[in-house]
């Protein structure tokens, strides 16, 4: 896959940064005080934490049946269970089921609260995010516009929630290549964040990176670089100096510098990021170790150690295959990253096989015009023709 902050912004990167699959979060609304229902949901929580998404989904399905029996089929109490269930289906790449479940949750909120209640915004966010991953950005836009309007009209005037909606809508506009609108929304989101009494470093970093991608799309390289530098500065201010967040900020800025700046600067950032990333990867290669393994693989690839990067991507493929199954888009992305490393090691035939497998997986989940399908197809064609 292309460097995330190269001038030629990768559709794949744009898509997966725009709406990362959300973490499954329970407790947004109080759980019903019924023993069997609570047991089902707690079991689902514990399973999801370790990557047992299929088991967690079964727990939520059981909880839904109990809640329907106790409260009726149209109760607002069903909504948090439905939203958890929809997100779990999303994690498992069961997109059609996830869409229907999240629509059901939104409909119940509207029925119980009315169309103008700010609590609808969270349900709208989820459905818009799902549409984004499915490359249905035109459908995502009105949902997120509505979520933003509801939050702005709400009596609480929650700056954090409004900033979140502005950021999500900005990502939709950026995916639709409306860079002027995206830029304005991201800047408005920053202004809302500045009103918070307690700083939110993660949100600040994300917005600086959103702005960097927007300036890259407008081919304004100085501004893009400045935003990435501010993102790294926010990482260093908000997190420990040897934290994964700082390592990620270094790698993002190094990606940019490698394509547009002095080589010695990017190498220094890569070396520092590698030193941090090594601390978080040991002998454990289970689900919870995945983000750390991916970060370390990226750092090894950045310094030219393809062998170490390739070994890590193979472990990632094995782990995500065990967690999600062999035909999940996450596995396809891992195979594409592995193929990139293999090409750097002159293992062309192995890279072709991995890309062919990745393409089949992606076509199983997405339409032919999905950015993931198109980018993987393009990389496979480059490899088959003799990549320079």
C-alpha positions, 0 to 999 in steps of 0.5 A: 500500500502507498505511504499514507502521507505521500502526495498521491493520496491512496484511496485505501488509506483515505477510506480506512482513516475516514471511518475506522471500525469502531470499538465495541462500547457498552454502557452508553446507556444503563444495562437493564437490571435483569440477571440473565440479560446482564450475564449475556451482555457481560459475556459479550463484552469479555469475548469482544475484548479478546477478539471473540466477536462471533461469541460476543455477537451470540451473547448480544443476540441472546440479550436482545431476545431477553430484552424483547420479552421483558420490555417489548419489541419497540422499547428504547431499552433495545437500542444499545443492544442493537447498536452493539450487535450492529457493530459486531456484525460490522467487525465480522464484515457482515455489512448487510446485516449490520446495516439492517440492525443499525437502521432498526436501532435508529428507527426505535430511537426516532419512535421513542424520542421523536425526530429532533432529539439529540440522542439520535446523533449517535445512531446516525454516526454509526450508520454513516460510518458503516456507509463510509466503509462500504463506499456509500459516501453520498448516503453517509453525508445526509446522515452525518449532516443531520447528526451535526444539526441535532447536536448543534440544536441541543440544549447542552451545546456539547462542544466535544460532541459537536466537534466529533460530528464536524470531524466525521462530516469533514471526512465524508466531504474529503472522501467525496473530494469536496476539499474546501468543505472538508477543510472548513469543517475540520477547522470548525471542529478544532475551534470546538475542541479549544472550548473544552475545559480538559484537553483531548489530545487524541482528538486534537491529533486526529484533527491535525492529521485530517487537516494534513490529508486535506492539504495533501489532496489540495497539493499544499505540501507546506501546510500538510507538513506543518499539520503533521508536525503539529500532530506529532507535537500534540502526541508528545504533549498529550502522551508519554514520550515512549508511547505508541501514539508518539511512534505513530506520529513519527511514522506519519511525519517520516512517511511525508518527509521520505517523499517530500523532505530530507532523507536524513530527517525521515530516517531519524524519525523512523529510527526513533519510532522503531525503538518505541515500537519494539517495546510493545511487541513480545512473544504474544501475538494474539488479538490484543497485540495486533496494533503493536505488531502492525506498528512495528512492521511498518517501522521495520519497512520504513528503515528497509528491514523487509525481512523483519517486516515480512515476518511480522505481517505473516503473524498478523495475517495468521492472527487476524485469520484466526479471529475473523476468518480467512475471507475478512477484509482485514486479512486482505489488507494484511496480505496486501501489506505483506505483498508490498514487503515481498516486492521489496525483497524481490519475491515477485511471485509470492507477492502476486499470489498474496495480492490475488488472494487479497483481491478475491477476499475484497471482491467477496465483501465489496463492489467492484468499484470499491477503493480497496478493490481498485487499489489492490487490482492496480497493485496486482497489475503493476506487479504482473507487468513488472513493477519498477 
